[in-house]
Amino acid sequence: MILSYKSRRRLSLLILVVGLPVYAVASISLIAQFDRPSILLELFVYFLLGVLWALPFRYIFKGIGQADPDKK
């Protein structure tokens, strides 16, 4: 699936504005279901979850901060 620069930019904005807060609330709610672990383990889990959300979206976010390559 090849997305244009403009559609990748819009999709990345949607992911950051809507998806990331939903993911954060879901992650916190999931961790809250268990007894509170040690602070180091809890920080590690939050760090791991913070990195994992971005992995599927690498292609979408790649080059978004650059100038539009399609514009000549």
N, C-alpha and C positions, 0 to 999 in steps of 0.2 A: 504494500500500500504506500504510494508516494503522495505525500501531502505538500501542498505549496507552502511557501514561507508564511504567507498571510494566514492560512488555516492553522499551521503549527503555532503561530503566535497567539491566535485566538484560543486554541485548545490549551496552550500552556497557561494562559491567563485564567481560563476556567478551572484548570486543575489546581492552580495556586490559590484562587479565591474561594472555590467551593470544596474541591476535593481534599486539600490539605487540612483544613479545619475539621472536616468530617472524619478523616483518618486519625487526627490527633485525639478527638473525643472518643472514637472507637478504641484507640490504643489505651487511653487512660481508663476507660470503662472496663476493658479486658483485664488490665493489671489490677484494678480495684476488686475484682472478683475473688482474688486470692488473698491470703494473709500477707501483710506487708513484709517483703523480704528485707535483707540488709540493704543499706543505702548504696553500697557499691554494686550489688547485683541489680538493684532497681535502676541505677544510672546506666549500667551496661545494657539492660533490656531496652530502655528508652533510646539509647544511642543506636542500638541495632535496629529498632523499629524506625528511627529517624533516617537511617541510611536505606533501609529496604524499600521505603515508599518510592524513592526516586529511581530505582533501578529499571523498572518497566518503562519509564518515561524518558530515558536517556536520549532517544532519537528525537523526540518532540522538543526537548529543551536545547538540543545541540544547535548553537549558532543563533539563538534568538536575540541575543544582545548585539549582534553585528548588524551592519546595514543590509538591506534587502538585496540578495544576490540576483534576483530576477529583474530588478530595476536597472535600466541601462541609461 
